[in-house]
Amino acid sequence: MTEPQAPKVGRGRGGDLLFLGVSAASVAAVVVLNAFNTFHDRARMGDEIGFWEPLVWEGSSGLIVLALTPAVMAFVLRAWPLGRPLWRTVALHAAGAVVFSLVHVTAMGLARSAIYALVDARYDPMGPLADWPYEFRKDLIVYAALVALYVLWRLLGARAAPTQAAGAGILEVRDGARRHFVPLAEVEWVEAAGNYVELHRPQASLLHRASLSEMERRLTDAGFVRIHRSRLVRREAVAAIESKPAGDFIVRLRGGGEIAGSRRYRRPLLAD
């Protein structure tokens, strides 16, 4: 059984770095907001503390979350949630959430203890771990949010990728949970097939969900031209053109095949 794969995004590694940057900015905003809220809540209860303490509590938590984010992203790519049976997705990411929380809580306690020691104060490094059931409830929400946002990020990036890829000589073709990245130099001609188009290649044909008009717009710069109301051909794949008495024509391909063209589209094919 083929494992579902995460979609590739046109931004590549830069896309993941941008996701980390957005995550860092979001975490920083949450840290500052929560630190102010904690400081004011303690003051209202008559528990006077320095602002640096809630800032250390929230900041240490936020920094550990950011440090763990690349690991969560890598795990999402290996255990892509979409396309799997629901029970398997839940099992994999429930285990991931437990590991995430244990590492987060343990590292957070150690970091706070080290910072307190710098100002001759004491913080129990195992304190957060001793209260792990409470911390886990919060971490579960954070982990689920990270997974959901990263999945959405990859899906949105994949939607933008086909146009970018086509300009670079690569066409992304979706096949359920799988993605094929097809070099346009391999495609000899494209044929309408209902709500799909069929990409004809020497090795194998592929169905791609798109209209022929849409493909014509996207592939014009890649050297494709319409020769029939239901067909496009790549100019460089054409070996010869044979005219017929009625004005229609036959396109003979370098790969050995031949396809029919309509006289209405003869001029665009012959144009420079």
C-alpha positions in Angstrom: 0.0 0.0 0.0 1.4 3.4 -1.1 1.9 5.8 1.8 0.2 9.2 1.3 2.7 11.9 0.5 2.8 15.5 1.4 2.4 17.9 -1.5 5.5 19.6 -2.7 5.4 23.4 -2.7 6.8 25.7 -5.3 8.7 27.7 -2.6 10.7 24.6 -1.6 12.9 25.0 1.4 12.2 28.7 1.4 8.5 28.0 2.0 9.3 26.1 5.2 11.6 28.8 6.4 8.9 31.3 5.8 6.5 29.1 7.8 9.0 29.1 10.7 9.3 32.9 10.5 5.6 33.4 10.7 5.5 30.9 13.6 8.2 32.8 15.4 6.4 36.1 15.0 3.1 34.5 16.2 4.8 32.9 19.3 6.5 36.2 20.2 3.2 38.0 20.2 1.6 35.3 22.3 4.5 35.3 24.8 4.3 39.0 25.4 0.5 39.0 25.7 0.4 36.1 28.1 3.2 37.6 30.2 1.3 40.8 30.6 -1.9 38.9 31.4 -0.2 36.8 34.0 1.5 39.8 35.6 -1.7 41.7 35.9 -3.7 38.6 37.2 -1.1 38.0 39.9 -1.2 41.7 40.9 -5.0 41.7 41.2 -4.7 38.7 43.5 -2.2 40.5 45.7 0.8 38.4 44.6 3.4 41.0 43.7 6.0 39.6 41.4 8.5 41.2 39.0 7.5 41.3 35.4 10.6 39.3 34.5 9.1 36.2 36.0 6.0 35.7 33.8 8.2 36.8 30.9 10.6 33.9 31.7 7.8 31.5 32.2 6.1 32.3 28.9 9.3 33.0 27.0 10.9 29.7 27.9 7.8 27.9 26.8 7.6 29.8 23.5 11.3 29.2 22.7 11.0 25.5 23.3 7.9 25.3 21.1 9.8 27.1 18.3 12.8 24.8 18.7 10.5 21.8 18.4 8.5 23.2 15.4 11.0 21.9 12.7 10.7 18.4 14.2 6.9 18.6 14.1 7.1 19.7 10.5 9.4 16.8 9.6 7.1 14.4 11.4 4.0 15.8 9.5 5.8 15.2 6.2 6.7 11.6 7.2 3.2 10.9 8.7 1.1 13.0 6.3 -2.4 13.1 7.9 -4.4 13.3 4.7 -5.1 10.1 2.8 -4.6 7.8 5.7 -7.3 5.9 7.6 -8.5 8.1 10.4 -7.5 5.7 13.2 -3.9 5.6 11.9 -3.7 9.4 11.7 -5.0 9.7 15.2 -2.6 7.1 16.6 0.5 8.5 14.9 -0.2 12.1 15.9 -1.4 11.2 19.4 2.0 9.6 19.9 3.7 12.6 18.4 1.8 14.9 20.8 2.9 12.9 23.8 6.5 13.1 22.8 6.2 16.8 21.9 4.7 17.6 25.3 7.2 15.6 27.4 10.2 17.2 25.6 8.5 20.7 25.9 7.7 20.4 29.6 11.1 18.9 30.6 13.1 21.4 28.6 11.0 24.3 29.8 11.6 23.4 33.4 15.3 23.1 32.9 15.5 26.4 31.1 13.6 28.2 33.8 15.8 26.8 36.5 18.9 27.9 34.7 17.6 31.5 34.2 16.5 31.8 37.8 19.9 30.6 39.0 21.5 33.6 37.1 19.6 36.0 39.4 20.2 33.9 42.6 16.6 32.6 42.7 15.3 29.1 42.6 12.9 27.3 40.3 12.2 23.6 40.5 13.3 22.2 37.2 11.0 19.2 37.6 8.0 21.4 38.6 6.3 21.5 35.2 6.9 17.8 34.7 5.2 17.0 38.0 2.2 18.9 36.7 2.3 17.2 33.3 -1.4 16.2 32.9 -2.3 19.9 33.1 0.6 20.9 30.8 -0.3 18.1 28.3 -3.8 19.5 27.8 -2.3 22.8 26.7 0.4 21.1 24.6 -2.1 19.0 22.8 -3.8 22.2 21.5 -0.5 23.7 20.5 0.6 20.4 18.7 -2.7 20.1 16.9 -2.6 23.7 15.8 1.0 23.3 14.5 0.0 20.2 12.5 -3.1 21.7 11.1 -1.5 25.0 10.1 1.5 23.2 8.5 -0.8 20.9 6.5 -2.8 23.9 5.3 0.5 25.7 4.5 1.6 22.8 2.3 -1.7 22.5 0.6 -1.9 26.2 -0.2 1.7 26.0 -1.5 0.8 23.1 -3.7 -2.1 25.0 -5.3 0.3 27.7 -6.3 3.0 25.3 -7.5 1.5 24.2 -10.8 1.7 27.6 -12.4 5.2 28.2 -11.1 6.4 24.8 -12.1 4.9 25.0 -15.6 7.0 28.2 -16.2 10.0 26.3 -15.1 9.3 23.3 -17.5 7.7 21.1 -14.9 4.0 20.4 -14.6 2.5 19.0 -11.3 -0.1 16.4 -11.9 -2.3 15.3 -9.0 -3.3 11.7 -8.7 -5.3 11.3 -5.4 -2.8 11.8 -2.6 0.2 11.5 -4.9 1.8 14.2 -7.0 3.7 13.6 -10.3 6.1 16.2 -11.4 6.2 15.9 -15.2 8.9 17.6 -17.3 7.1 19.3 -20.2 9.8 18.1 -22.6 8.4 14.6 -22.1 4.8 15.6 -23.1 4.2 15.3 -26.9 0.6 16.3 -27.0 -2.4 17.0 -24.8 -5.9 15.8 -25.4 -9.2 16.8 -23.8 -10.9 14.0 -21.9 -14.1 15.3 -20.3 -13.2 17.2 -17.1 -9.6 16.1 -17.5 -6.8 16.4 -20.1 -4.7 13.4 -21.1 -0.9 14.1 -21.2 0.6 11.9 -23.9 4.2 10.8 -23.2 6.2 8.0 -24.8 6.4 6.1 -21.6 2.9 6.5 -20.3 -0.1 8.8 -20.4 -1.4 10.7 -17.4 -4.8 12.2 -16.6 -4.8 15.7 -15.2 -7.9 17.5 -13.9 -8.0 20.7 -16.0 -9.7 22.0 -19.1 -7.9 22.2 -22.4 -8.4 25.9 -22.5 -6.7 26.3 -19.1 -3.8 24.1 -20.3 -3.5 26.1 -23.5 -3.1 29.3 -21.4 -0.5 27.7 -19.1 1.5 25.9 -21.7 1.7 28.5 -24.5 5.1 29.8 -23.2 6.4 26.2 -23.1 5.9 25.8 -26.9 2.5 24.1 -27.0 0.0 25.1 -29.7 -3.6 24.1 -30.4 -4.1 22.0 -33.5 -7.7 20.9 -32.9 -10.5 21.9 -30.6 -9.6 19.0 -28.4 -5.8 18.8 -28.9 -2.5 20.6 -28.2 0.9 19.6 -29.4 4.4 20.6 -28.4 6.1 22.2 -31.4 9.4 20.5 -30.7 7.7 17.1 -30.8 6.5 17.6 -34.4 8.6 15.8 -37.0 6.4 16.6 -40.1 3.0 18.0 -41.1 1.0 16.3 -43.9 -1.8 18.2 -45.5 -5.1 16.6 -46.6 -7.3 17.7 -49.5 -10.0 19.2 -47.3 -7.5 21.5 -45.5 -7.1 19.3 -42.4 -3.7 17.9 -41.7 -1.8 15.1 -39.9 0.9 15.8 -37.4 3.7 13.2 -37.4 5.6 13.1 -34.1 9.2 12.5 -33.5 8.3 9.7 -31.2 6.6 7.9 -34.1 2.9 8.6 -33.5 0.6 10.8 -35.5 -2.4 12.9 -34.6 -5.1 14.8 -36.6 -5.2 18.5 -36.8 -8.1 20.8 -38.0 -7.6 23.3 -40.8 -8.9 26.0 -38.4 -5.7 25.6 -36.4 -3.3 25.1 -39.2 -2.0 28.7 -39.2 -1.0 28.9 -35.5 1.0 25.7 -35.8 2.9 27.0 -38.8 3.5 30.4 -37.4 6.9 31.2 -36.0 
